Amino acid sequence: MLQANIWNIIQALSAFKSRRRRYANYEEALRQIKRFPPHLLADVSAA
């Protein structure tokens, strides 16, 4: 039973880490978008 609990903790930690990595990628994408010229941004969002 203890092994199952440890496995659950390990899975939760890895899920947390991947979620944090995805969030960092999202933040980076937002930074990239902010550097985009507005007229190009309108073309991208219209597509």
Contacts in CASP RR format, 6 or more apart in sequence:
PFRMAT RR
TARGET T0000
AUTHOR 0000-0000-0000
METHOD contacts of the structure
MODEL  1
MLQANIWNIIQALSAFKSRRRRYANYEEALRQIKRFPPHLLADVSAA
33 41 0 8 1.000
36 44 0 8 1.000
END
